Amino acid sequence: MTIDDLRNLGANVDEGVARCAGNATFYVMLVPKALEISRFETLDQCVKAKQFKEAFEAAHALKGVLGNLSLTPIYEPICEITELLRTEQDVPYEALLETIWAARNRFAEKI
């Protein structure tokens, strides 16, 4: 995965690298860690089990990591689901989860 790959996928690379003290190599090294499938599986499983408190915690953690790395295409739907889960709303989450998975997988394909 390169800076150009991330930029082409819609990440705000300049912002993400700045948060990594200007170290682009470190930034690129962190991205695969943020995309670890277990993080997303936890969110998915908790939402589907209607464990909204646990799902909120998983989404909130992802929101922090993805936001710090400025992985905008994944970050934006994570923000949306985080706010819904904050209030423990029982709404149809399927489309939002599909959007999150699709964005995550587009990034993961470049690893």
N, C-alpha and C positions, 0 to 999 in steps of 0.2 A: 504494500500500500504506500502510495506517495502523496505528497502534498497536493499535487495536481489531481490525483484520483479523488481525494477528499473534496477539493474545490469543485470538481466536475459533478460530484454527487450532491452538492448544495451546502456543504459545510462552510461556515464562516471561518476559514482557516486563519486569516490575519488575527481575528479576535481570539481564537483558540490558542494560537502560538503565543500571543501576547500574555495570555494567562499562564503560560508555561515559561515565563521569564525570557521569551524570545527564542527559546530552544526548540526548533522545528523537529529535530530528531527525537527529543523527549516527547513532544506532542504526538508524533506519528506512533511512537511506542505505546502510548496510553490508549489510543483508539481501540485496538483489539480487546484490551481489558474491559473497556466500557461496553463492548458488544458481546461479552460472554453470554452464551445462550441461557445459562441458568438464571441470570437476572430477569430475563424476559419470560422464561418459563414460570418462575415464581409469580410474577404479576398475572400472567395468563391463568394459571391454575387457581389462584386466590379469587380472581374475578369470577371465573366460572363456578367456583364453589360458593360464591356470594359471601366470601370472607372479606368484607369491605375494609375493615380496619387494617388487616394484613396486606390487602391489595394496595391500599393507600400508602402504607409504609414502603412497599416495593416500588410503587410508582414515584413516590417522593425521592427515594434514593436514586432511581434512574434519572429523574429530572435534574438532580444536582450534578451528577456525573456528565450527562449529555449536555447540559447547559454550560458547564465549565469548559467542555471541549468544543462548544459551538457546533454540535452536530444537528443543525437546525431541522432537517427533514424528519428526524426522529424526535427531537426535543419538542417541537410544536404539538404533535398529537399526545406526547407524554404529559405535557402541561395540561392539555384538555382533560385527559382521563384523571389526572391527579386532582383537579378541582372538583370533578364529579364525585370521585371517591372520598374526598375530604368530608363531604356531607353524607356519605354512605347511601347515596342514591341508588336505588335498584332500577336502572335503566338499561336498555339494550346496548351492551358494550361491544358486540361482535364486530361491527364495522370499524370501530375505533381500534380494536385489537388487531384487526386485519391490516389497517393502515400502519400501525406500529411495527408489526412483523414484517410487512413488505419493505418498509424503509430500513429496518435493521438488516434484513437479508441483502438488500442492495449494497449496503456498506460491507457486510461480512463477506460477500463474494470477492471483494478486492483484497482480502487478507491473504 
